[in-house]
Amino acid sequence: MPVYQLYKEQKIHTSVDEIWDFVSSPGNLKDITPDYMGFEITTGHTSEVMYPGMIISYKVSPVLGIKMPWVTEITHVSDKKFFVDEQRKGPYKMWHHEHKIIQTDDGVIMSDLITYEPPFGFLGGIANKLFIKKQLNAIFEYRRRVIDEKYNKNVVMLKTTKKYA
């Protein structure tokens, strides 16, 4: 069965401490997930900061607005460097997501490496080609925009020219 990878990288003009505080808090996941996904944390007692072994359960609507459970485990955490979440129950046959944060001279580089296997064997491969990969790209593009608005809002200045009659 085919296994796929999606890699995203983003330059963020902030400190490692600030972005780590944001991304390591499960409560912020809803803020960086598009509304159409119907994302809702359903875990009764969730720590404000993730830790290895932490189980987080959600409801998501990845296809046709149909709500489904998704359960992930935070399997690895290296404070202010990286963490890994793996699906334990959900829409994929396999899901492994590495989040890394690297300090640079003028901010940080945040990267996401998602390794996943769709369900349903070769039909999952067709579904990946038709819509899963596009949907994942759209979700991570949404995350990039939200984080840009939060941390990079004063960095990129567009030059506009006004023409007066």
C-alpha positions as CSV (number, residue, x, y, z in Angstrom):
1,M,0.0,0.0,0.0
2,P,1.4,3.4,-0.9
3,V,2.7,5.7,1.8
4,Y,2.9,9.5,1.1
5,Q,4.8,12.4,2.5
6,L,4.0,16.1,2.7
7,Y,6.6,18.6,3.8
8,K,6.0,22.2,4.7
9,E,8.4,24.8,5.9
10,Q,7.8,28.3,7.1
11,K,10.0,31.3,8.2
12,I,8.5,32.9,11.3
13,H,9.8,36.2,12.7
14,T,9.6,35.4,16.3
15,S,11.5,33.7,19.1
16,V,11.7,29.9,19.6
17,D,10.1,30.5,23.0
18,E,7.1,32.3,21.6
19,I,6.3,29.9,18.7
20,W,6.9,26.9,20.9
21,D,4.4,28.2,23.5
22,F,1.9,28.5,20.7
23,V,2.4,25.2,18.9
24,S,2.9,23.0,21.9
25,S,-0.5,23.9,23.4
26,P,-3.2,21.6,22.1
27,G,-5.8,24.3,22.8
28,N,-4.4,26.3,19.8
29,L,-5.0,23.6,17.3
30,K,-8.5,24.9,16.5
31,D,-7.1,28.3,15.7
32,I,-4.9,26.9,13.0
33,T,-7.4,24.5,11.5
34,P,-9.9,25.7,8.8
35,D,-13.5,26.0,10.0
36,Y,-14.8,23.6,7.3
37,M,-12.9,20.8,9.1
38,G,-15.3,21.0,12.0
39,F,-12.4,20.5,14.4
40,E,-13.3,20.0,18.0
41,I,-11.2,18.7,20.9
42,T,-13.2,16.1,22.7
43,T,-10.6,15.1,25.3
44,G,-12.0,15.8,28.8
45,H,-8.8,16.6,30.6
46,T,-6.1,18.1,28.3
47,S,-2.9,19.6,29.6
48,E,-2.1,23.1,28.4
49,V,1.3,21.8,27.4
50,M,1.9,18.6,25.5
51,Y,4.1,15.8,26.8
52,P,5.2,12.4,25.6
53,G,2.3,9.9,26.0
54,M,-0.4,12.6,25.9
55,I,-3.5,11.4,24.1
56,I,-5.7,14.0,22.4
57,S,-9.1,13.1,20.9
58,Y,-10.9,15.2,18.4
59,K,-13.9,15.2,16.0
60,V,-13.1,16.3,12.5
61,S,-15.1,16.4,9.3
62,P,-12.6,15.7,6.5
63,V,-15.0,14.5,3.9
64,L,-18.5,15.8,3.0
65,G,-19.0,17.3,6.5
66,I,-19.2,13.8,8.1
67,K,-18.0,14.0,11.7
68,M,-15.5,11.3,12.7
69,P,-13.2,10.7,15.7
70,W,-9.5,11.2,15.5
71,V,-7.2,10.2,18.3
72,T,-3.5,11.2,18.4
73,E,-0.7,10.4,20.8
74,I,2.2,12.8,21.3
75,T,5.0,10.2,21.1
76,H,8.1,12.4,21.2
77,V,8.9,15.9,22.6
78,S,12.2,17.7,22.7
79,D,11.4,21.1,24.4
80,K,11.6,24.0,22.0
81,K,13.0,21.8,19.2
82,F,10.4,19.2,18.0
83,F,7.4,17.0,18.7
84,V,5.8,14.1,17.0
85,D,2.1,13.2,16.9
86,E,0.8,9.8,15.7
87,Q,-2.7,8.8,14.9
88,R,-4.1,6.1,17.1
89,K,-7.6,6.2,15.6
90,G,-8.9,8.2,12.7
91,P,-9.3,8.6,8.9
92,Y,-5.9,7.4,7.9
93,K,-4.4,3.9,8.0
94,M,-1.2,5.5,9.3
95,W,-0.4,9.1,10.3
96,H,3.0,10.3,11.6
97,H,3.5,14.1,11.9
98,E,6.9,15.7,12.9
99,H,6.9,19.3,13.9
100,K,10.4,21.0,14.1
101,I,11.5,24.4,15.1
102,I,15.0,25.7,14.3
103,Q,16.4,29.0,15.5
104,T,17.9,31.3,12.8
105,D,19.5,34.7,13.0
106,D,16.2,36.5,12.4
107,G,13.5,34.2,13.7
108,V,12.8,30.5,13.3
109,I,12.1,27.9,10.7
110,M,9.1,25.7,11.5
111,S,8.7,22.6,9.5
112,D,6.1,19.9,9.3
113,L,6.7,16.4,7.8
114,I,3.6,14.3,7.5
115,T,4.0,10.7,6.6
116,Y,0.6,9.1,5.9
117,E,-1.2,6.1,4.4
118,P,-4.8,6.6,3.3
119,P,-7.2,3.8,4.1
120,F,-8.7,1.3,1.5
121,G,-5.5,0.2,-0.2
122,F,-5.2,1.1,-3.9
123,L,-8.5,3.0,-3.6
124,G,-6.9,5.2,-1.0
125,G,-4.1,5.9,-3.5
126,I,-6.7,7.1,-6.0
127,A,-8.4,9.2,-3.3
128,N,-5.0,10.7,-2.4
129,K,-4.4,11.7,-6.0
130,L,-8.0,13.1,-6.4
131,F,-8.5,15.0,-3.1
132,I,-6.5,13.9,0.0
133,K,-3.2,15.5,-1.0
134,K,-5.0,18.7,-2.1
135,Q,-6.9,18.9,1.2
136,L,-3.8,18.4,3.3
137,N,-2.0,21.1,1.3
138,A,-5.0,23.4,1.8
139,I,-5.0,22.7,5.6
140,F,-1.3,23.5,5.9
141,E,-1.6,26.5,3.7
142,Y,-4.3,27.8,6.1
143,R,-2.0,27.1,9.0
144,R,0.8,29.0,7.3
145,R,-1.5,32.1,6.7
146,V,-2.7,32.1,10.3
147,I,0.8,31.9,11.7
148,D,2.0,34.6,9.2
149,E,-0.8,36.9,10.3
150,K,0.0,36.3,14.0
151,Y,3.8,36.6,13.8
152,N,4.9,38.0,10.5
153,K,2.3,40.8,10.0
154,N,4.9,43.6,10.2
155,V,7.6,41.9,8.2
156,V,6.4,41.8,4.6
157,M,5.5,45.2,3.3
158,L,3.9,45.4,-0.1
159,K,4.7,48.4,-2.2
160,T,1.6,50.0,-3.6
161,T,1.5,52.8,-6.1
162,K,-1.6,55.0,-6.1
163,K,-2.4,56.7,-9.4
164,Y,-4.3,59.9,-9.1
165,A,-6.3,61.3,-12.0
